[in-house]
Each structure stands twice: as C-alpha cells, then as structure tokens.
Amino acid sequence: MSTAERYDDYRGYRQDRWCGPSIRFHPGWIVLMILGFIFWWPIGLAILAFTIWSRNMGCYGSDRWQRKMERMEEKMGRMRDRMQGLGAGGFGGGPWGAPRSSGNHAFDEYRTETLRRLEEEQREFRDFLDRLRFAKDKSEFDQFMAERRNRPQPPQPPAPQPQS
C-alpha cells in the first residue's frame, strides 16, 4: 500500500472523526473574531476555535496533499533507481560494493590494492587512537587515585559522650 493510499484511508477517518462542519471561509470571520475578542473574549475564542476546526482552515485539505505525496514517491523512486545504478557504495560501485571495472586490468588491480592498503591504514589508525585514549584515561585515573591516597584525612569530630 502506497503512502497516498494510506493517507486516503486516514483522511476518511479524520474527516469523519475530527473535522467539524464545512463552512466557506470568508475574511468576515476574521473581523467577527476580532470584534468578539474586543467585546467579550469568550465569543472571540469560540469563533477562533470554530474557524480552526472547520474544514477550510486545514483540517480537511483538497487533493493537494495527495499530489504532493505522489510527487515525493516518484522522486524517491527515481533516487532509488539512480542509487541502484551506482551500486551499493553509491560511488560507482558494482554489486556488493565492489568497484566497477574501468576496462584497464592493471589500473583495476592498482585501485583494488590501494583501497585495501588505505582501509588497513585506517584500521591501524583507529586502533592507535583507541590505545591513545585508553592510555590517557589510565593516566588520568592513576593521577586521581594518587591524589586521593595522598590527601590529608579530615580530623574526626569527637564522639558525643553518653549522658548518664
């Protein structure tokens, strides 16, 4: 079921349950609402609620939302097709993320080897950073423990004497 179809089902439910009576919106309602607020605020509030609740103020829209959703689905379909054409990596890869052949076997081997070497260097660098963070954390923890051991103990307050 497409999003537009789901929206149609939801719109029917929403129309029956949530939307108030359908009135034709007119700028006179705004004037009437302002006058209602000026003379007695509950009247203005009631007109505001009625105007917002009516179908013409956004509770019930035309087919604009459905057209918008259909256009969005078309765009997503085109994007999906384009990405599948590029491959899993999104950068000219073939199936399963493997780079497409350039037609030159020597260049393809060189590219594959270079990518493998770069991935290995990246992995080694990540491991180096992890070790560096661990060493820094360990030195900070050791410093904290040393400071804690060497700090003077606060004098203990004398225990109260029991009264007899």
Disulfide bonds with the S-S distance in Angstrom:
Cys19-Cys59 2.44
